Each structure stands twice: as structure tokens, then as C-alpha cells.
Amino acid sequence: MQQRARIELEPKALGEVADWMYERYNNPAAQVAGQCEFLRRQTLAQQEAAAAAVETAEFTRRTARYMLWSVVVLALSAIAATLISLVK
């Protein structure tokens, strides 16, 4: 039952899974299969969100590093311009 239910539920949208569970309200095995499908999808969504968070953190770290180096270059440029103006 569980394997057949999973094969049947996997391609369905969440609303269709909820409808499927409602139609089988008096069947505990079908209810468990539907709840397992919801949990499986929730877990997959959480894994994707975690991967996206790691990717975002890496991007933010790289961006911060580039900004730091641009400020350093700007400071060196300002120092060089000041020294050149003092020498003239």
C-alpha cells in the first residue's frame, strides 16, 4: 500500500494530495501515506532552502571581500593624490 500510494502521490500537486487524503479519510493507512508525502515534500523544501542559504552566505562573503578591497584601493588612491599635491 505505502509504495503504491507514494507512486500515486509523488507527481501530484499539494492540493491534489490533500484531496486524496480527504477522500480516504476513513482509511488510516492512506492517511499515513498522505502525511508521509507531505513530510517528504517539506523535507525536500527545507534541504533546498538550506542549500540556498549556504550559497547566499558564500556570495555575501565574496561581495564583502570585493567591497573591502575597493575601499583599500580608494584609500591608497586618496593617499597618493594627497602626496602628489603636497609635492607640487
Secondary structure, DSSP 8 states (H G I E B T S, - for coil): -HHHHHHHHTTS-HHHHHHHHHHTTT-HHHHHHHHHHHHHHHHHHHHHHHHHHHHHHHHHHHHHHHHHHHHHHHHHHHHHHHHHHHH-
